[in-house]
Amino acid sequence: MGAFYYLGGTIVTIIDELKWRGAINQQTDEEGLAKLVSEKAVGLYVGIDPTGDSMHIGHLIPFMILKRFQLAGHRPYIVIGGGTGSIGDPSGKKSERTLQSMEQVHKNEAAITAQMQRLFGQDGQFKIVNNYDWLSTISLLAFLRDYGKLFNVNNMLAKEVVASRLEVGISYTEFTYQILQSIDFLHLYEAEDVQLQVGGADQWGNITAGIDLIHKIKGSDTKVYGLTIPLMLKADGTKFGKTAGGAVWLDAEKTSPYEFYQFWLNQDDRDVVKYLKYFTFLDQDEINDLAQKVSDHPEKREAQRRLAEEVTAFVHGQEAVNEAENISKALFSGDVAELTAREIEQGFKSVPSVTVTAEKRNIVEWLVDVTSIEPSRRQAREDVSNGAIRINGEKVTDTEATVDPSSHFDGQFVIVRRGKKKYFLARVEA
């Protein structure tokens, strides 16, 4: 039997929960899928092409749905598109993708596979497969005879993803992408009893093409389904997941866990409840309670803090949450002395920085000659005397004081704060 559980005091299926979370855009057969998930543990999949060496939070949206199915007792499959990724998906693009070398594709596959293992665990409750394994074995003649013959060009042209490109042009390579993705669904149905494909709203055409292929080969009564997720937009109408600095990555080297945490913490009151439903596994009662707090006491930002904690823990682990909160508290209070070198690397990534030697110097000379934090010795002396300078969290008022770069943070950093909020980071040469 499929998994049932409580949602607001009512016994529901995973589909009911997704509806409550506002996470369903389209279904190919709503009644049939609802019946299927109530009867058995369903095999389902989400695919991702290895176009880069990390996912960003936009990629995370369909995989959150996959994770919910996993937690509800279903059988999730992740398809790494080693085959499809080598030619490029035309989805959402106004021009052709630049083809990557197979060496780069394989590097990206490894990186994304590692991210998936962190998100879904390694307990055998999900399976990662690579469509290169089956697509690469199909000869050109077999592709045309066994699959190409079953696709009507008029229908392919009518798919939104293709139709949107006809004015500017689309290569035959990208035009055939929907055939390859359809073969994926057919292969997974035959090999793994996968009956459901989940994807973003822009994948509707590719998903329905796969269902059509299965029906043509296996029979029109074959029980396979498609489900898409709404396009994620912010309350101001702009695309979710983009910041002034670009994409928010799941790779900690591209977007530090502190930056990741801050992204969620800074969400608009108008968006935060929607994101709690999409990106956390909190239940209905807790989310409703947080929604009420947004309404009654928005200045406390309790919902944003809970959102930041939950998503950061899911992607990076609880230790990353603890570090992010330590950094946030230290920056707010100015008490940075207890931060670790690792936390400083994250929290001060975007502040003005300079490289210094480990040589001890008079504070005025150091601020002017070594770091250029102060424009002149007169200004440096004035700021020090007035208590406007803190070195590693400690106020310095003596113009004869000495700065010892090796004295804190494993001799790696010196943190300077001028005034209430202006921070500088001096990196000590090894």
C-alpha angles and dihedrals in degrees: 000000000000121000120273126188143158125281114178091338095310127107108242143164127241090265091057090051093050090052091052090050091052089239101132123086104163137356126194093216113006097181094045094049092047089054093046096052090049092055106044149000100276126215111227138164146203121197131211128185116223095236090142139018094253141034119237126212092268088064089050095069100079091037090058086059090049090051091052090054089049092052089048090059101262128130113256124197125191116206114205104202101225088148102037091039090060091064103031138241114254090209113135094348126121093198139034119282117244107249114241124219114257088242090060092044090055092048090052091048091057094048095048092045089056091051091050092051090054092050099043102030129233100260098112093258093119137026133222117208132175120223090210086076093068104020092055091058095059114099121219092250092049090048092054097040101038101035114007091059089061096055120084111215092213090057092046091052090051093059108109095232091056097036090056089059101046095092094054095031137250129221123238087245095062092035089063094051092097090056091054092048089049089054088054091058092046092049093049091047092052098040103033107017090245109170104171134057119195124195147143122289090264090061096064094102094049092046094050090046089057092050090050091052092051091048091051094050102032101029135276093265093060109128106235126137145191131213128182132195125229120260106264113236130169122239090261090058097252124126117276120242101032123113135177087267094051131250123003104236131205090218107096091215092058098039114016117227088247092054089045091052092047092052091061094039091057097054120133118260087237092060106034099086091049090051092048088057094046104038107030136060094222114135127248095261094053094045091049089050091051090048089056090051090052088055097044103035111013091160090069091060091206093153092052091049092050090048092051092048095048100045094041091050091049094051103031107014135251094287089062090053091052091050093048091051092047090052093047093051092046093050092047095049098033089233097130098147094096096053118113122235088251091054091048091052089057102037098045097040094114101038122100109278140188135186118241138175124246090251116129113238140174108271095240092049091045094051093049111026101029105034106013088221087135121045096219143007090246091057092043093053091047094050093046093048092048093052094247094128126078122182114201090342097310122112113237118200101160112094088201093058121121128231113219108191092193096056100085142033096023089303091290104108147023117202117206124190119191114192119337102316113007110109131186129186124211114197113208116225114239 
